[in-house]
Amino acid sequence: MFQFVEPDDNNEYISVDIIPTEDDLQTVREQIKDTWLKIQNQDFYTGCGKENCTWCNFVKDNKQYEQLIARDEENQEDDL
């Protein structure tokens, strides 16, 4: 069980108990396996290339342009 806690509009905290279903748990297991495989294969998605994209701007600010260019080229090939 998880507990979701957040303030409402009156700044009073509300608490909601969330009980995941077996389908929820299976989805998370698959996400973990998929993510672990991508990490092992160094398959890191670097962004969409849009000017207003927060992630793409983060990549640009940290001078990881090569990764954005490679991803951009892949997207252009997919569009053909």
C-alpha positions as CSV (number, residue, x, y, z in Angstrom):
1,M,0.0,0.0,0.0
2,F,1.1,3.5,-0.8
3,Q,0.0,6.7,0.8
4,F,-0.5,9.8,-1.4
5,V,-0.3,13.1,0.7
6,E,-0.8,16.5,-0.8
7,P,-2.1,19.9,0.4
8,D,-5.5,20.9,-0.9
9,D,-6.5,24.5,-1.9
10,N,-6.8,25.4,1.8
11,N,-3.3,24.2,2.6
12,E,-4.7,21.3,4.5
13,Y,-3.1,18.0,3.9
14,I,-5.2,15.1,2.5
15,S,-4.1,11.5,2.5
16,V,-5.3,8.8,0.1
17,D,-4.3,5.2,0.4
18,I,-3.4,3.6,-2.9
19,I,-3.4,-0.2,-3.2
20,P,-1.8,-1.3,-6.4
21,T,-3.4,-4.2,-8.3
22,E,-1.5,-7.2,-9.7
23,D,-1.6,-5.5,-13.1
24,D,0.0,-2.4,-11.7
25,L,2.8,-4.4,-10.1
26,Q,3.3,-6.3,-13.4
27,T,3.6,-3.0,-15.3
28,V,6.2,-1.7,-12.9
29,R,8.2,-5.0,-13.1
30,E,8.2,-4.7,-16.9
31,Q,9.3,-1.1,-16.7
32,I,12.2,-2.0,-14.4
33,K,13.4,-4.8,-16.6
34,D,13.1,-2.7,-19.8
35,T,15.0,0.2,-18.1
36,W,17.7,-2.1,-16.8
37,L,18.3,-3.5,-20.3
38,K,18.5,-0.1,-21.8
39,I,21.0,1.0,-19.1
40,Q,23.1,-2.1,-19.8
41,N,23.0,-1.4,-23.6
42,Q,23.7,2.3,-23.0
43,D,20.5,3.1,-24.9
44,F,19.8,6.6,-23.5
45,Y,17.2,8.7,-25.1
46,T,18.4,12.2,-25.3
47,G,15.4,14.2,-26.4
48,C,13.0,15.2,-29.2
49,G,15.0,18.2,-30.6
50,K,12.2,20.7,-30.1
51,E,13.3,24.2,-29.2
52,N,11.0,24.5,-26.1
53,C,11.7,21.0,-24.8
54,T,13.1,21.0,-21.2
55,W,15.1,17.8,-21.7
56,C,16.6,18.8,-25.1
57,N,17.7,22.2,-23.6
58,F,19.3,20.3,-20.6
59,V,21.3,18.2,-23.1
60,K,22.3,21.3,-25.0
61,D,23.3,23.2,-21.8
62,N,25.5,20.2,-20.8
63,K,27.1,20.1,-24.3
64,Q,25.8,16.6,-25.3
65,Y,25.0,17.7,-28.8
66,E,26.3,14.6,-30.5
67,Q,23.5,12.5,-28.9
68,L,20.8,15.0,-29.9
69,I,22.1,15.0,-33.5
70,A,22.2,11.2,-33.7
71,R,18.6,11.0,-32.4
72,D,17.5,13.7,-34.8
73,E,18.9,11.8,-37.7
74,E,17.1,8.6,-36.6
75,N,13.8,10.5,-36.4
76,Q,14.3,11.9,-39.9
77,E,14.9,8.4,-41.3
78,D,11.7,7.2,-39.5
79,D,9.7,10.0,-41.2
80,L,10.7,8.8,-44.7
